[in-house]
Amino acid sequence: MMDERYAKTHQLSVENLKAFLQEIQKNKELLKSVKEAATANEIAEIASNAGFEFSGEELKSVSNQNVSGVKVKKQDTSPSYSFGESGN
């Protein structure tokens, strides 16, 4: 039962993450806030304030993947993340 509940919660979080990534493509102020964030947890907090619930760990789990047309990439020089359109 616990595993099933976790799976449903995790799936909802992934859907929220995808929706958030789509939103930052349209909302330049939100994208600016995300680009200024230093950690995955800070990005998750920004997302939460905008109505999208997922954790920093879930964000890290999609690092180096293309999700909803957005490349999620961990920065090598700091603990921050970079968000750009596909192919950039």
C-alpha positions as CSV (number, residue, x, y, z in Angstrom):
1,M,0.0,0.0,0.0
2,M,2.8,2.4,0.9
3,D,4.6,1.7,-2.4
4,E,1.4,2.4,-4.4
5,R,0.8,5.7,-2.6
6,Y,4.5,6.7,-3.2
7,A,4.2,5.8,-6.9
8,K,1.0,8.0,-7.3
9,T,2.6,10.9,-5.4
10,H,5.8,10.6,-7.5
11,Q,3.8,10.5,-10.7
12,L,1.9,13.6,-9.7
13,S,5.2,15.3,-8.9
14,V,6.6,14.5,-12.3
15,E,3.5,15.8,-13.9
16,N,3.9,19.0,-11.9
17,L,7.5,19.3,-12.9
18,K,6.6,18.9,-16.6
19,A,3.9,21.6,-16.2
20,F,6.3,23.9,-14.5
21,L,8.9,23.5,-17.2
22,Q,6.2,24.3,-19.8
23,E,5.2,27.4,-17.8
24,I,8.7,28.8,-17.6
25,Q,8.9,28.8,-21.4
26,K,6.0,31.2,-21.4
27,N,6.6,33.2,-18.2
28,K,9.9,35.1,-18.5
29,E,9.7,36.5,-14.9
30,L,9.4,33.0,-13.6
31,L,12.3,31.8,-15.8
32,K,14.4,34.7,-14.5
33,S,13.8,33.6,-10.9
34,V,14.7,30.0,-11.7
35,K,17.9,31.1,-13.4
36,E,18.9,33.1,-10.3
37,A,18.3,30.1,-8.0
38,A,21.4,28.4,-6.7
39,T,20.0,24.9,-5.8
40,A,17.4,22.4,-7.0
41,N,15.6,22.9,-3.6
42,E,15.4,26.7,-4.3
43,I,13.9,26.0,-7.7
44,A,11.4,23.6,-6.2
45,E,10.4,26.4,-3.7
46,I,9.9,28.9,-6.5
47,A,7.8,26.3,-8.3
48,S,5.8,25.6,-5.2
49,N,5.1,29.4,-4.8
50,A,3.8,29.3,-8.4
51,G,1.5,26.3,-7.7
52,F,3.7,23.4,-8.9
53,E,4.7,20.8,-6.3
54,F,7.8,18.7,-6.7
55,S,11.0,18.3,-4.8
56,G,14.6,19.3,-5.5
57,E,15.4,15.6,-5.6
58,E,12.8,15.1,-8.3
59,L,14.3,18.0,-10.3
60,K,17.7,16.5,-10.0
61,S,16.3,13.2,-11.3
62,V,15.7,14.8,-14.7
63,S,19.0,16.5,-14.9
64,N,20.5,16.2,-18.4
65,Q,17.1,15.2,-19.8
66,N,14.9,17.1,-22.2
67,V,11.5,17.5,-20.5
68,S,8.6,19.3,-22.1
69,G,10.9,20.9,-24.6
70,V,13.2,22.2,-21.9
71,K,16.7,20.9,-21.3
72,V,17.3,20.6,-17.6
73,K,21.1,20.8,-17.0
74,K,23.0,21.0,-13.8
75,Q,25.7,23.7,-13.9
76,D,29.2,22.4,-13.6
77,T,30.6,25.6,-11.9
78,S,28.0,25.8,-9.1
79,P,25.2,23.9,-7.6
80,S,22.7,25.7,-9.8
81,Y,20.7,24.5,-12.7
82,S,20.3,25.9,-16.2
83,F,17.0,26.0,-18.1
84,G,17.0,26.5,-21.9
85,E,15.1,25.5,-24.9
86,S,15.9,22.2,-26.6
87,G,19.0,22.2,-28.7
88,N,20.6,25.1,-27.0
